[in-house]
Amino acid sequence: MAQDLKVVGASVPRLDAVAKVTGDARFTVDVKVPGMLHARFLRSPHPFAVVKSISTRKLESLSWVKAVITHLEMKGTVVRGSPIDDKVRYLGEPVVGVAAETEERALEALSLIEVEYEKLPFVRNAEEALRPDAPRLWPDGNLCEWPGKPGGPDKKTVQWTKGDLAQGFAEADVIIESEFATHTQFHVALEPHACVAAWDPAEGQMTFWVSTQHIYWDQQSLAKFLKLPLEKVKVICSYCGGAFGGKLSTLKEYHMVAALSVRARRPVKFVPTREEESVTTALRPPASFYYRIGGKKDGTLTAIDLYCVRDGGPLTANQPKFTLGCTDYVVSYFTCDHVHYEGKSAYTNQSPTAAFRGFGYFEAGTGLEQAVDMFVEKIGMDPVDFYLKNVPRRGALLGADQGVCTTGGIREVIRACADRIGWKEKWHKPGENNLPDGRKHGIAIGFAMGRATMPPIQFAGNTVVKINTDGKVHVFAGVSDMGQGQATGLVQIAAEALGVRFEDVTITWGDTVAPNTAYQGASATTMMSGNATLLACEDAKQKLFKNAAPMLNAPVESLKIENGEIYVADDPKRRITIEAVVSRPGKKVIIGEGNWSMPLAQNQPRAPVVCFVEVAVDTETGKIEVLRLIQGTDCGKIISRERLEGQLQGVLSGGLGFMLLEDWAIDTERMRILNGNMLDYKIFTSLDSTNEAMEPCVIVEDDDPIGPFGARGIGEACLAGAGPAILNAVYNAIGVRFHNTPISVDKVLAALKSGGSR
């Protein structure tokens, strides 16, 4: 149903645009506080060890060392879901923190600290972790326990079944089995995990600046660690220089920096090096998948079976949720009556892992769609026809008890993208099309059904709206803006809901002075904070109407609002400005409150994204070039087209980099990462793909019944379609399948030489 919207969907300037281009935006790395000290950390040289003793005696006579905190002093503190004990569980784990007048002095102090370790046998990967004789990282073993309801035979197995899998395979004309493995990826946010702690001993107040995705988790964790009430811990993240899921955890270093500030009674700043970023903060976890799918010759899928094991690193945080992401979301990609999945997450002594854009379904979906491509090839079906037949329709029941599909524009997007790229004319059998320059041509489609909100009742969006006496509006929303423009989007929603101009709305964001709200992740800010803002505006609007009704001599239910004025619906000439209503002496300040979370009984919105890719593969060098790439989505109502297209196209560097370029190098004898810096770890840049390859996006606006004004978030899903598209396009070009990532030049050459799958 068409909506007459004036601000939502309009082209408006980003609130942070001027500050960013002029350099006035204050990121955490820019924060400077008078009297500020600098923190550095002595880190474990072992991947698994008992810390027997720590001596900082030699630091006591150094006047420039102002505070020290040790690992053993933190025993019992829960960090990233796991309690600190007398062990260190990854190479580089902080053991001693020192605050000194300069970074150089702090580093000098570290060399004087003495630590005695008892080295322990360590676990290199998930395969080792699952062996009966494997060293135990935690007392109850190496499988992560999920405190929720995994549905499996125990609390360490995530499992879900629909229908009868045996029946589904019995009905199949063709059965495909496939394995797929994904590698580790660094987040490479341009701003590292920086933090500044400023303890005010007079007020008993901690102010903590941090580059984060959830200021409230940091507030709660630090308050508990420091034994302070929440109101005495203020966390600020006005600008976050990239995160991609890697800044959802309150690091052990954050706790130690806060403690150093309290002990020194001075502000303390910590900015990790790029090597520290890669080793101790967060990585995309590697995972292994097994698929078995069955279907009929007409393309109908009769059974999908998925098994997943992921390497979760040494800590609990996000492990079970990632496994769910690998399973829950992927089984909703296609309509199928008989589905089963099972997933496990293993503790290892690799570096800590974390959420990463696409949170499991990017990896698992890429492997699933390769298996589907194998099935489609086996039955001789056009891949586009297969997707048109099998992607869910509006109202279709989604997998894993996630309700029904709320999007109806998927097929329109697929058809439009296929027409744009010239699918009917260009699609060919694998290896059968040579370009004029001799390279092999490949073309493929990728698809994803990503999340667009958070799980029911687990998280809530909270917003407060205040109507000032000049008729202007101020929004309090505790979101961290990581570059996507969330704050601008919330201002658009508020302006639309209250019938005022965009420029008449201001916002406080990235500060715990605003109400506690859901973290910025899971592509959910539009849904969670957007709906909360909408509800807060509705609350404020009803209070405005109540005050305006006697002034207009009209009942409340007859009033409308637009252009900063309240008027009587059947007599529009009877109107009054918002300013006139709120500026009357003696009237209460009008404040609207909004709280929104997904009800259990409600369907969970999903964000569909389609990606069509053409590639050229040089069989002499192994180089893969992306010739054309078209992204399409049914995003519901567009809040801002510019920011939407920025997400759809900008995120591709991460997806293409993961599939073609990025890879870590690790010395498994010491568990030492060898390329944890920006020089040796190669990421996708503009030099790796011309702008001409990225074509304008295909966008369908089929309103979501749950989202604000019909909008839904697509931040992660727009990454996930690129993986399978690249994987299957390379196969279409050279007729060789790759069953692990990335598809490097060396792998391509080796596969061509051997003539088989890799």
N, C-alpha and C positions, 0 to 999 in steps of 0.2 A: 504494500500500500504506500503510495507516494506521500512524502512528508514535505511540508512547506517550511524548510529550514533556512535560516539566514546566516548563522555562524558555523554550525557543524557542517563540514564539507567545503567550507569556503577557504580560499587561500589567504592565510594570515601570517604575519611575521612571527618567527619563533621568539619566545620571551628571552632566550639566552643568546640570540644571534649577535647583537652588538657587543655584548660582554666577551664573547668568544673570539670574534674577529679582531677586537682591539686589545686582547690580552688581559682584560679586566676580570675575567672569570677566575674565581679562586678555587682551584683544585686543592686537594689535600697536600700534594707535593709543594704547593705554593705557600702554605700556611707558615707564618713566622710569628712567634710570640716572644715578647721581651724576656730575657733571661733563659732562653731555651737551651736545653742540653741535647745531646745526640746519643742515640742508643745503637749498640752493635751487639751481636750475639756470638758466643762460642757454641759451635754446633757439633753434634755427634759425628765422629769419623767412621762409625760403624752402623750398619743397617739394623742390627738387633743386639742389644747389650743391656746388662745390668749396670746401673750407675752405683758403684760401690762407695765412692766418696768424692767430695768436691772441696778444694782448698782455694780460698780467695785471700789468704793471709797476706800475700805480697802486695795486694792492692790497698791495704789499710793505711799505708804511709803516703799514698799518692794524693796530693791535694786536688788534682783535677779529675779524680774519679769521685763522683757525687753519690752514686747509689749502685747497688748490686742486687740481683735476684737470681736464685738458682732453681733448677729443676726439682730438687728434693724438697724445697720449701713449698712447692705447689702440689704436693701429693694430695690426691682426693679431688682436685679441681677437675670438673668435666669440661673437656675441650673438644669441640667437633664430635660430640656424641660419645666420647670415650674418656674414662677417668685417667688422670695422670698417676702413675705408680713409680716404682724405682727403676723401670725399664725405659729405654728409648727404642723406637720401633721403625725408624727410617733414617737413612743417612742424611745428615743435615738438620735433624731435629734440634731445636734450641735447648741448650743445657744450662748456660749462664748468660744473663743479660747485664750489660754494663752501661751506665749513663755517665758521659763525660762532657767536658767543655767543647770538644770538637770530635768529629768522626775519627780523625787520625789518632787522637788520644785514646778514644774508646778501643780502637783496634790494637793499639799498643798494649792496653791493659789486658786484652784477651790473651796475649802471648804469655802473661805471667800467671795465668790460672792453671791449677793442676787438678785433673780429673782422673780417677781410677775407674776403669771399666772391666767388666767380665764379659767377654765376647760370647755370643750365643749363636748356634746354627740358625741360618735365616732361610726364609721362603722367597724364591725368586718370582714365582708366577702362580696363577690359579691352579694350573695342572699339578704343580708340586704341592700346593696347599691342600688339595683334596686327597692326597695319598694318606693311607692310614698311619704311616710312620713319620709324617711331616712334623717339624717343630710347631708347637702351639704358640700362636701370637697372643692369645687370650686364654684364660683358664677353661672356658667352655668350648674351645676349639677354634677352627679356622673358618667356620661358616657364620656369616652375619645373621643374627636373629632379628626378625621384624616384629615389633611390638603390636602391630595391628592384626589383621585377620588375613593371612596369606592364602588360606584355602588349601594348602598342601598337607602332606602327611605329618609335617612338623612345622615349628615356627621359623625354620630356616629355609623353607622351600615355598616360593610363590607359585601358585598353581590355579588354573581355572579351566573349566570344561563346559562346552555347550554341545548338546546333542550326543551322538554315539560315534566316536571316531572310527571304530571298526566298521560300522555301517557305511560311513562316508567313503572309506577307502574301498569297500566292497562295491560301491556304486560307481567307482571311477573307471574310466577307460584308460587313463594314463596316470601314472604315479611318478613324481619327481622327488629325488632326494638330493640335498645339497648342503654343503658346509660353507661357513663364511666366518672370517675373523677380522676384527678391526683393531687398529693400533692406538697408541697413546697420542694425544694431541695437546700441545700447550695452548693456553688461552691467549697469550700474547696481547693482553690489554696494554695500551700505550702508557697508561698510568699504573704503576705497580701498587701493591698492597701497602700504601703509605698510611701512617697514623701519627697523630700528635695528641699527647695527653697533657692536660693542664690542671693540676690539683690546686684548689684554693683552700688552704688549711683554715682560714678564718671562717669561711662559710661551710666547710665540709662538703664542697661541691667539686665533682669531676666533670670537666668539659673535654670531650673526646672527638677530634676530627678524624674521619676515616673514609677511605675510598671503599664503599660498600654497597650492597644491594638491599640491605635490611638494617636500617639504623636501630630498630626496636629489638631485634635479636641481640645486636651488639650491646645495647643498653641493658637488657636483662642479664646477659652473661657477665658483663663487667660489674653490674650492681651486686650480683650474687658473689662474685669473686672478691670484691672489695668490702662486702658486708655493709652496703649502703642501701637506703631506700631508693626506689626508682627515680623519684623526683630530684635526687641529688646526683644523678648521672645524666648529663646532657650530651647527646651524640649528634654530630652535624656532618652531613654530606651534601653540600649544595651542588657540587659538580663531581661527577664520577667519570674518569677517563677510560671508559670501557670496562666490561665485566664478563659478559657472555656466560654467566653462571658461576664463574670462579670466585666471586666475592660474596657468596652467601654464608660463609662460615666465619665465626669469630676466632681468629687465629690464636694460637698459644702466644705468639709474639705480642698480640694486642694486650693480653692480660699482663704480660711481663712489663711492657712499656707503661701501662697504667700503674703497676706497682712501683716501678722506678720513679715515676713522677711523685707518688705519695711519699716515698722514702726521701727523695731529694728535696721535696717541697718546692719544686720548680717544674716548668713545662719540659717535656721530653719528646723528641721527634725521632721517628724511624722510617727510613725509606730503603726497602730492600734493593739489592743489586739484581740485575736480570738473572744471574745464576741462582741467587736465592729464590727469586720468583719461581723458576722452573723446578727447583728441587723440593721446596718446602711448602708451597702454598696450595696449588691445586692443578690437577691434570684431568683430561678426558680419560676415563678408564678404558683399558683394552677389554675386549669381550670376544667370546666364541659362540657361534650359533650353529644349530643343526635344524634343518627344515625338511619336512616331508609334506608334500601337497598332492592332492588328487583332484582330477576333474574329468569332465566329459569332453567328447570331441567337438561339441558345439561351444566350448569355452566356459561352461558352468563349473564353478569350483564346488567340489563335494566334500573336501576335507582339508584342513590346515593343522599341522602339528609343528610346534616350535619349542625348542629347548635352548636355554641360554645359560652360560656361565660367565660371570664377569670378574675381573680382577679389581677388587675394591681398595687396594692399598691397606694401610694398617689401622685406619680409624673408621668409626661407625657411620659418621655423617653422610647422608644421602645414599648409602649403599642399597638399602631395600627399595627406596623410591626409584633409583636408576633401574633396578631389575624390573620393577613394575612398568617403567617407561619402555623397556625393551619388549614388553609382552602385552600389557593392557591395550596400549594405543595401536600397536601394529595389527592386532587381530581384528581391528575395525576397518582396515583399509579396503577390504573386499567383502561382499555379501557371501556368506557360507553358513550352512546349517550345522556343520560338525567341526568344532574347533577345540583344540587343546593347547595349552602352553604350560611350561614349567621353567622356573628360573632360580638360580642360586648365585650368591655373591660371596666371594672368598677373600679372607684377609691375607695380605702378603706384605713383604717388607719393601715393596716399591714405594715411591713417593705418594703422598696423600692424593686422593682423587676427589672430584667434585662434580657438581652439575656442569653441563656444557650444553650450549645451544643445541636443541634437538633431543636432549635428555633421554637417550636410550633408543627412541623410535627412529632417529636418524640412522643409527648403526644397524639396528635390527630390521628396519624397513628397507634399507639398501640391499641387505642379503635376501630378504623375502622377495623383493621385486626381481632379483636375479633369478631366483628359483621360478618365479612366475614367467619370466622371459624364456626360460628353458622349456616350461610347459607350453607356452604359446607357440614357440618354434616347433615343438614336437607335434602339435595338432595342426600346424600350418595356418594359423590365424593371424590376421593383422593385429599388432599390439594395440593400436588405438581402438579397434572394435572390441578387443577384450576389456579394456578399461571402461568403455562406454557401457558394456554389458554388466560389469561386476562392481564398480564403485557404488557405494551406498546412495540411495535416494532419500529425499526428505521423508522423515517418518520411519525409516528403516531402523530396526533394532541393532544397536551397536554392541560390540563384544564387551566382555568383562563387566556386565551389568552397568553400563554407562548410559542407559536410557536410549533415546532414539536420535537419529541424525537430524540436526536443526538447519542444515544447509541444503538448498535446492538448486544451486547454480553450478555444480561440479561439471556436469556434462556440457553445459554451454561454454565453460572455460576450456575444456578439452577440445571441443570442436573448433573454437576460435583460434586456439594456439596451433592446432594441426593445420588449419587453413593458412595461417600466417606463415608458417615455416615451409609450406608446400609438401606436406607429408605424403599425399597420394602420389605425387610425381617423384619424390626422392627416396621413399622407403624401398629397401632392397634386401636380398638375402645376404647373410654375413660374408664379407670379403669380396663381394662382387662388383664394387664400384670404385674405380680408380679416378682420381682427379687429374686434370690436365698436367699438373706438375709431378705426377707419379705417386703422390701420397694416396693412402687408402681413406675413403670417405665412410663415415659412420653417422647414424642418426638414431635417436631413441627418445622415449618418453619416460619421465619419472613422476612419481605421485607421492603425496604425503597427506595424512589427516592428523595434523598436530593438535595439541591442546590449545584452548583459548580461555581457560580459567583454571582455578585451583579445585582440588577435591572438595566435596561437600563438607560443610561445617568445620573443616580443619582450620581455615583461615577466613578472616573477614576484612573487608575494606571499610575504612572509617574516614569520614570527611566532616568538617565543620565549615559552615558558610556564615559570614557576618555581613549584614547590610549596614553600612556606615551612614552617618547622618547627612552626608552629601549625596546619598542615593547610589554611591558606588558600592561594589561588592568585593569582599576579600574571602579567599578560599584558604583553608588550612588543610593541607594534605601531606602526609609524611612520606611521600614517594622520593626515592633517589632518582634523579634524571641521569641515565647512563649514556645519553646521546640521542635517544630516540625521540625526544621531545614530549615526554609524558606530561610535564607540567603545562605545556602549551595546550595539549589536548584536553586536559581537565578544565582549563580556563574556557576553552571553546564550549565544552559541555555546560559549564555553569552559565555562561553568557546566553546560550540558547535556551536553557531551562528557565532563566529569570527574565528573559526578554530585554536584555540590555546589550550595549555594544561590547565587542571584544575588548576594546581599550578601557572600558569601565570596570574591568575585573582584574584584580591582582591576586597573587598567590604566595603563600609561604610553603616551601617544600624542602625536603632534605634536612629536617630538624625535628627532634623529638618533642619540641614545644607543640607540634601538631599532634592530633590523636593517633594512637597506635593503629597502623594499617598493615595489610598484607605486604609481604616482601615483593620486590620488583623482579619477578621471574615467572617462568611457566607461561609466558605470553599473556599474562592475566591482568596487567595493570588497567587496560582499557575496560575489562569486564568488572574487576573487583573495585578499584578506586573510581572508575567511571560511573558505575551504578551507585556507589556510595555518594558521590558528588551529586548525581541526579536526585537521589532521595533527600539529601541535605537541602538542595535548592527547592524541592517540592515542600519540605517542611517550612522553610523560610517564606516561600510564596504564600502558603496558607495563613501564616502569621501576618504577612503584609495585607492580605485580603481581609482578614479579621479587623485590622486597624482601619483599612480604607472603606469598608462597608458603610459605617455611619457617615463618613465624610461624603460619600456618593449617594447616600440614602438608597442603598440597594442591598439585597441579600448577598452573602458571601459566595454562594454557588453561581451567581450570575456574573461574576467578575472574571476578566481576562487580563493578560499582561503582554505588552509588546513595546519596543522602542523606549524603554524606561518609564512607561506610563501604565497605570491600571485603569481599565475602562469597563463599562457595562456592556455585556455582549450584544444585547438587543437595542442598545442606544449608545453607539460608539462615541458620540459627541460628549457624553458624560464621562469625563476622565480626569485623572489627577496624577502628577508625577510621583515616582517612588520617593524622591527627595522630600516632597511635601508631606508624605505620610510618615516618614521616619524622623523628620526633624522637629516634629511638634514637641514642645516642652512636656516633660513628665512621662513620656512614653518609654517603655522598656526598649533596650537595644534588641534588635531582631537577630536571632541566631538560629540557624537551621542545622540539624544534626542528621547525618546519614550513616547507616550501617547496612552492609550487604555481604552475604555469603551464599554459596550454592546450597539450596535446600536439598536434603537427601533424596526427596522424591522427584526432583527436577532433572531434566535431561542436561547432560554436560556438553556445552557447545564445543564443536571441533572446527578447526581451521583447515580447509582443503587448499593445497597448492599443487599446481601442475608445472612441470618443467620440461620443455623440449630442447634438445641439444643436437647440434651438428658438430662433428669433430673431424680432424684430419690427422692421420697417424703416419709418420715417416718411418718406414720399415728399415731404413738404413741407420737412423740415429735413435729410434725409439721415442722420439718426441711426439707428444700429443698436443695439438692446438685446438682450442675451442673456436670454431668458426662462427657459429650463431647460437644464441641462447635466449629463449623466450620463457619468461615466468608468467604464470597466470593464477588468479585466486578469486574465490568468492569470499570476500572479506566482510560481508554484511554492509551496513552503512559506513561510508568513508567519513572519518573525522577530519583527516587532512590528507589530500592526495599526494602532496609533495613528500610528506613523511612516510606514507605508505610505499610509494615507489622507491624511496630511499632505503627502506627495509628490504623490499623485494630484490633490489639489485645490489645494494651494498653488502648484504649478508653472503652473497655468492662467493666472495673472496675466501671466506672460511670454508665453505663447502667444496669449492674447487681445490683449495689448498690441501684439504684433508684427503681428497681422492687422488690428487696428482703429485703433490710435492712434499707436504709436511711429514716428517718422520723423526722420531727421536733415536739417538744412539746411546746405548747403555752398556757399561762394563758390568756384566752379570756376576763377575767374581767379587766385585765390591759394591754392586748396586749403585754405581756412580754414573750420573748422566753426563755424557761427553759433549753434547751440543746445546747446553742450556744458556744460550745467548743469542742475540739478534744477528750476529755475524754467521754463525754456523747452523742455526735453525732457520731454514728457508720458509718464508710465508709467501702466499700469492699476492702479487702487487699488480699495479697497472701495466708493468712491463711484461707480465706473463699473459695478458689477454687484452686486446685492444678494446677501446670503448665501443667500437662498431659492432663487436660481437654481442654486446648486451642491448637487446632491442627493447622498445617500449613495452610495458607490461600489459597483459590482458586482465582487466578488472571487471568483475560482475558484482553488483550490489544486491544480493538477495538477503534482505534484512533478517538478522537473528532475533528470534522472539525473546531472548533473554538479555541481550546486550543493550547498553545505553543507546537509544535512538536506533537500535538494530545493528550496532557495531560488534565486531569480534576481533580479538587480537590475532596477529599472524606472524609475530616476530621470529618464532622458532621454526614454524612449518615452512617458511620460505627458504630455509636452508636445506630442509630434509628432502625436497624433491630433486635437488641437484645430484645427490649421491648416486641413486639408481640410474638417472639419466646418463651420467658420465660412464658408469660401469657398463651399461648395456650398449651405449653408443660405441665404445671401444671394441666390444665384441662384434657389433655389427660391422665395424670397419675391417677387422683382421681375423675374425672367426676364432678367437682365443678368449676363454673366460678366465677371469682373475678371482680367486676365492679369498684373497686377503688384501688389505689396504696398506700403503697407498699403491697406485699403479705407477710405479717409477719407471724411468727410462730403462734402467737395468733390467727390471722385470719384463718389460715389453720385449726387449731384445732377446732375453733368455727364453721367453715363451715362443717367440717366432722361430728361434733356433731349434727348440725342442718339438715345436708343432703341437703342443698340448696346453691344458689348463694349468694355471699357476696358483 
